[in-house]
Amino acid sequence: MTDIIVASAGPVGLTLAIDLGLRGVRCLLIERNRTTAPYPKMDRSNARTMEFCCRIGIVDRVRAPGYLPEIPMNVYCRTWLSNPPIAVLK
């Protein structure tokens, strides 16, 4: 028995299946391909994506193969490029 069927084991489908499982929702993850793709399905993660990764406990594994920790990937909110930032999301 399952509550939800998640179609596709790409980044979105896998994240959804993990999140549902952590919430106690039984789901079945189905994927049409037998193996992984020869190329990555995602090459960047924005701040919102990293919030999800943090919540489901995989943020360290997602960050590990990426940029070194001393290279900031901050998001700057500005009204104009020459103005100082209104906010900085680290």
Secondary structure, DSSP 8 states (H G I E B T S, - for coil): --SEEEE--SHHHHHHHHHHHHTT--EEEE-S-SS--SS-S-S---HHHHHHHHHTT-HHHHHTTSS-TTS---EEE-SSTTS--SEEE-
